[in-house]
Every structure is written in C-alpha cells, then in structure tokens.
Amino acid sequence: MAEQIAVLGAGSWGSTLANMLVENGHDVKLWSRNQEQVDQLNNEHVNPHYMKDLVYSDKLVATSDMADAVKGAQVILIVIPTKGLRQVAGQLNKILEQNNQRPLIVHATKGLEQNTYKRPSEMLMEEINEENRRDIVVLSGPSHAEDVAIKDMTAVTAACANINDADKIQKLFSNNYFRVYTNNDVIGAEFGAALKNIIAIGAGALQGLGYHDNARAALITRGLAEIRRLGVAFGANPMTFIGLSGVGDLVVTATSKNSRNWRAGYQLGQERKLDDVIEHMGMVIEGVYTTKAAHELSLKRQVKMPITDALYRVLYEGEDIKNAISQLMSRDLTSEIE
C-alpha cells in the first residue's frame, strides 16, 4: 500500500533511498536546504555532487521547504549528518506541532554527538516532542548508496523498541533487491553503525601504508570486539554485533572504496594531512568525529578500545600512524575470549 513519505537530507544515501521508495510505489518528497540541488533533482533528475551516475525517477519531488516536504507524511526518514541532526530535528518539531502531525520517524544517521555522546535516536527524542511523533526506527546495515542505486542485492536492519513499527518500515522499504530485517535493539544498531566508521578509517590507513589482507582481517576482527564491548556496556544485545548493523556494516565500510571513511584513512596512510583530507572529501567523514566521541566515552566507562585510542592519537594528537600501529602490536599479550 502506498504511503506518503518525507525524506530529510538529499546527500548520497538520502536521495538514493528517496528514489528507491518512489520506485517502491510511495509518494515521496525529498527535502534539501540547497535550492540549486532541488532544481537539478526536479528539472534534470540528477544529483551530481553526490551521485554522479544516478538518474532519479521523474516522480521524485524535491523541495527546499521542509514544511512542504513533511505535510501529510505518515513516515519521515531523516538522513542528516550527526552534527546537523539537532538543528533539523528542532525545525521539524515546530512544523509537526503546527500541523498537529504525529508521523513515524526513521533515521539513517550513523555517529555519536560530540561532548554529549548521545546516539541519534536519543538526540531525536530530545528534539522532537513525544506528542509530535510515534516511535523512532533505526535503519542501518551494509548499504553503500552506489550499490543500492544500481540495484545490487542489499540487506539492512530496521531496529525499534516497538517491533510493530520496525515491521512497518520493513514492508515499506523492502523490494526484490533491498531486504530489510527487524530487530528491537536500538542501542546495538546505533553503536554498530557509529563505531564501524572508526575501524574503516583504520582499515583504509593500513592499505595506504601498504599492509595486506592479514592486517585488514585482524583489524576488522579486533575492531568488532571493541565495538561490542562499548555497546554492551550501554545495554546492547551482544548478538546484534554479529548481525547486519554490526559485522555486516563493519565489513562493507572497512573494505570498500565507496566508503568515505575508508578513503579518508587511505589518504592518511599516504601521509596526507587530516585537514587536507577533510577539505577535499566534499562530504562529512563521520568516523573522524566519532573517533573523538568514542575515545572519550570509553574512558568514562572504562572500556578498553585500543584501536580507537590509537586512531584518536593519530587524528587529534598528531601521532605518527606507523608508531601508533607499532604500539598496538606491542601491547601486553592477552586472551582473545574476554
């Protein structure tokens, strides 16, 4: 059954999901604050800054007016970088209040807020009043926009404490190439989504430095161990981390050149400066900011995260990346099973 859906955020992932939802038969409006981008999407059906090769459906409507985008929407999908999430959510809250509207909120944001260390769903709960929304669903998993755009087989997770709302999103988004599973572990889904970006930077850096498959496999495996440790410390289900929003998302992000976090790490391994990497990426590198938040959070919770700590020293204290790797390999020997 067709639904009226608003998508807030017209970057690579937001615009690709919006286009997919149109092709699934839904009535979709895509919001961007950039009027030039809106005009290109409506008139030429392209979004060249983010998705160079994708021609969007002529049924997808873009707008720079958020009130217009969300009016009448039963479901609102938010795909905004972490650092801009509160501002957009606050603006949305005012519109929903004026409209006396109470939609189901879905987000596909992957990160932790600086200083507060809040997960995206926590930020949304704080900014969007309970009377202006239904539940909040997390959409996460191994899903590069470039692959979804060409209809490559993809599987993700819809996580919500209310499994009925996760079921609803499962049905809205699923098709013959995009399969959605459900989960009730929001904490695990969000920690997996955020922290895998840190490990992806490390994996890219290793390849940039000339390391090979053994090193990458070791980093991914031990990276997953520390992602799980921090998530479980906050109440996540350990099993979530061997699922799509855990190891699945970690593997794709830490092994693919489509990952901007991997590409950022690769350039760091090639001895480019962080400021230069950020400037030339043209899109937000969530893992850079998540590294700082996760490092500080792990210290507060006394959770061991040696890979995250090493990357923090490289990104924020200027430590030589080769020295950081050497220190990781020379730590006290320990058991794999904790």
C-alpha positions in Angstrom: 0.0 0.0 0.0 1.4 3.4 -1.0 2.4 5.8 1.8 3.2 9.5 1.9 6.9 9.7 3.0 9.2 12.7 3.5 13.0 12.3 3.3 15.1 15.0 5.0 18.6 15.1 3.6 19.5 14.8 -0.1 23.0 13.5 0.1 24.0 10.2 -1.5 22.2 8.0 0.9 19.1 10.1 1.5 18.5 10.8 -2.2 19.1 7.1 -3.1 16.6 5.9 -0.5 14.1 8.5 -1.6 14.4 7.3 -5.2 14.0 3.7 -4.1 10.9 4.5 -2.1 9.4 6.2 -5.2 10.1 3.0 -7.2 8.5 1.0 -4.4 5.3 2.9 -5.2 5.3 5.5 -2.5 4.6 9.3 -2.7 7.9 10.8 -1.7 9.1 14.4 -1.1 12.8 14.9 -0.7 14.0 18.0 1.3 17.3 19.8 0.9 18.2 23.3 2.0 20.2 23.8 -1.2 17.9 25.3 -3.9 20.3 24.5 -6.7 20.3 20.9 -5.8 16.5 20.9 -5.6 16.2 22.4 -9.0 18.6 19.8 -10.5 16.6 17.0 -9.0 13.3 18.3 -10.2 14.3 19.5 -13.6 17.2 17.2 -14.7 16.6 14.3 -12.2 20.2 14.3 -11.2 22.2 14.9 -8.0 25.8 15.2 -9.5 27.6 16.3 -6.3 26.6 13.1 -4.5 25.5 10.5 -7.1 27.2 11.2 -10.5 25.7 8.3 -12.4 22.2 8.0 -11.0 19.2 9.3 -13.0 16.3 9.8 -10.5 12.7 9.0 -11.1 10.7 11.9 -12.5 8.1 11.1 -9.8 10.5 12.1 -7.1 9.7 15.6 -5.9 12.4 17.7 -4.2 11.8 20.9 -2.2 13.7 23.3 -0.1 10.7 24.0 2.1 10.6 21.5 5.0 7.0 22.3 5.8 6.0 21.4 2.3 8.1 18.2 2.4 6.5 16.8 5.6 2.9 18.0 5.2 0.7 14.9 5.4 3.6 12.4 5.6 2.9 9.3 7.7 6.6 8.4 7.7 9.6 10.8 7.9 13.1 9.5 7.0 15.9 11.6 8.4 19.3 11.2 6.7 21.3 14.1 8.2 25.0 14.1 9.4 25.2 13.8 13.2 26.4 17.4 13.7 23.4 18.8 11.9 20.8 16.4 13.3 19.6 18.5 16.3 19.0 21.6 14.2 17.0 19.8 11.6 15.0 17.9 14.3 14.2 21.1 16.1 12.9 22.7 13.0 10.9 19.6 12.2 9.4 19.6 15.7 8.0 23.1 15.2 6.4 22.1 11.9 4.8 18.9 13.3 3.4 20.9 16.2 1.9 23.4 13.9 0.4 20.7 11.7 -0.8 18.6 14.6 1.0 15.8 12.9 2.4 12.6 14.5 4.4 10.6 12.0 6.7 7.6 12.4 10.3 8.8 12.5 13.0 6.8 10.8 16.7 7.8 10.8 19.7 6.5 8.9 22.3 8.7 10.7 25.5 7.0 11.8 27.5 8.7 14.6 27.7 10.0 18.1 27.2 13.6 19.2 30.3 15.4 20.3 30.5 16.2 24.0 27.2 14.6 24.9 28.0 11.2 23.3 24.3 10.8 22.5 23.1 8.4 19.9 21.0 9.8 17.0 17.7 8.3 18.4 18.4 10.0 21.8 19.0 13.3 20.0 15.8 12.9 18.1 13.8 12.1 21.2 15.1 15.2 22.9 14.4 17.5 20.0 11.0 16.1 18.7 8.3 16.1 21.4 6.7 12.8 22.1 3.2 14.2 21.1 4.6 15.1 17.7 5.9 11.7 16.7 5.4 8.0 17.0 8.3 5.7 17.6 11.8 6.2 16.2 13.2 3.4 14.0 16.9 3.0 13.1 17.7 1.9 9.5 21.2 0.5 9.4 23.4 -2.1 7.7 25.9 -2.7 4.9 24.4 -0.4 2.3 26.5 1.8 0.1 24.3 4.2 -1.8 26.3 3.5 -5.0 25.3 -0.2 -4.8 21.7 0.4 -3.9 21.4 2.8 -6.9 22.4 0.0 -9.3 20.0 -2.4 -7.5 22.7 -4.6 -6.1 21.4 -7.0 -3.5 21.4 -5.3 -0.1 20.2 -6.4 3.4 19.8 -4.0 6.3 18.1 -3.8 9.7 15.2 -1.8 11.0 15.6 -1.5 14.7 12.9 -0.2 17.1 11.8 -1.0 20.6 8.3 -1.4 19.2 8.7 -4.3 16.8 5.4 -3.5 15.0 6.9 -0.2 13.8 10.0 -2.0 12.7 7.8 -4.3 10.8 6.1 -1.3 9.1 9.4 0.0 7.9 10.4 -3.4 6.8 7.4 -3.6 4.5 7.8 0.0 3.1 11.4 -0.3 2.2 11.8 -4.0 1.1 11.8 -5.0 -2.6 13.4 -7.6 -4.8 17.0 -6.2 -4.2 16.6 -4.4 -0.9 15.8 -6.8 2.0 15.0 -5.4 5.5 15.2 -7.5 8.7 13.9 -6.4 12.0 15.5 -6.0 15.5 14.4 -4.5 18.8 18.0 -3.5 19.8 18.2 0.2 19.0 21.3 0.7 21.2 23.2 -2.0 19.5 22.2 -1.0 16.0 23.3 2.6 16.6 26.6 1.8 18.3 27.4 -0.6 15.5 26.6 2.0 12.9 28.6 4.7 14.5 31.7 2.8 15.6 32.4 0.9 12.4 33.4 4.2 10.8 36.4 4.4 13.2 37.6 0.9 12.1 37.0 1.8 8.5 39.5 4.7 8.8 42.0 2.3 10.3 41.5 -0.2 7.5 42.0 2.4 4.9 45.1 3.7 6.6 46.6 0.2 6.7 46.1 -0.2 3.0 47.5 3.2 2.3 50.6 2.2 4.3 51.0 -1.0 2.2 49.7 -3.6 4.6 47.7 -6.6 3.1 44.8 -8.9 3.8 46.1 -10.4 7.1 46.4 -7.0 8.6 43.0 -5.9 7.4 41.3 -9.1 8.7 43.0 -8.7 12.1 41.9 -5.0 12.4 38.3 -5.8 11.4 38.0 -8.7 13.9 39.6 -6.9 16.8 37.7 -3.7 15.9 34.4 -5.6 16.2 35.5 -6.8 19.6 35.8 -3.3 20.9 32.7 -2.1 19.2 30.8 -4.9 21.0 32.5 -4.0 24.4 31.3 -0.4 24.3 27.8 -1.3 23.0 27.3 -3.9 25.7 28.4 -1.5 28.4 25.4 0.6 27.4 22.9 -2.3 27.4 23.1 -3.5 23.8 22.5 -7.2 22.9 25.8 -8.8 22.1 24.1 -10.8 19.3 23.4 -7.5 17.4 27.1 -7.1 16.7 27.2 -10.3 14.6 24.3 -9.1 12.5 23.8 -6.7 9.7 24.2 -3.5 11.7 27.3 -4.9 13.4 29.7 -7.1 11.5 27.8 -6.6 8.2 28.2 -2.8 8.2 31.7 -3.0 9.5 32.9 -5.3 6.7 31.5 -3.3 3.9 32.7 0.0 5.3 36.2 -1.3 6.1 36.8 -2.9 2.7 35.2 -0.7 0.1 36.5 2.4 -1.8 32.9 3.6 -1.8 33.3 4.3 2.0 34.4 7.9 2.6 35.8 6.7 5.9 38.0 4.1 4.2 39.1 6.7 1.6 40.0 9.1 4.4 42.1 6.5 6.2 43.8 5.5 2.9 44.8 9.1 2.3 46.1 9.4 5.9 48.1 6.2 5.2 49.5 8.0 2.2 50.7 10.8 4.6 48.2 13.4 3.7 47.2 15.8 6.5 43.8 15.3 8.1 42.7 18.9 7.4 43.6 18.4 3.7 41.7 15.1 3.6 38.5 16.7 5.1 38.7 19.7 2.8 38.9 17.6 -0.3 36.4 14.9 0.6 33.4 17.2 -0.1 31.2 15.1 2.3 31.1 14.6 6.0 33.6 11.9 7.3 31.6 10.7 10.3 34.4 8.5 11.6 36.7 11.4 12.3 34.2 12.9 14.8 33.0 9.6 16.1 36.6 8.6 17.0 36.8 11.5 19.4 33.4 10.8 21.0 34.1 7.1 21.3 37.5 7.6 22.8 36.2 10.0 25.4 33.2 7.8 26.1 35.4 4.7 26.6 37.5 6.5 29.1 34.4 7.5 31.1 33.0 3.9 31.0 36.4 2.3 31.5 36.0 0.2 28.3 39.2 -0.9 26.6 39.2 0.3 22.9 42.9 0.2 21.9 42.3 0.6 18.1 40.0 3.6 18.7 42.6 5.1 21.2 45.4 4.7 18.6 43.3 6.4 15.9 42.4 9.2 18.3 46.1 9.9 18.9 46.7 10.0 15.2 43.7 12.2 14.3 43.8 14.5 17.3 47.3 14.4 18.8 49.3 14.2 15.7 51.0 10.9 16.5 52.7 9.2 13.6 50.5 6.5 12.3 53.3 3.9 11.9 54.2 4.5 15.6 50.5 4.0 16.6 50.5 0.7 14.8 53.7 -0.4 16.4 52.3 0.3 19.8 49.1 -1.7 19.0 51.2 -4.7 18.1 53.5 -4.5 21.1 50.8 -4.3 23.8 50.7 -6.9 26.5 49.6 -10.3 25.2 46.1 -11.4 26.2 43.3 -13.9 25.6 41.1 -13.4 22.6 38.0 -14.5 24.5 37.0 -11.9 27.2 
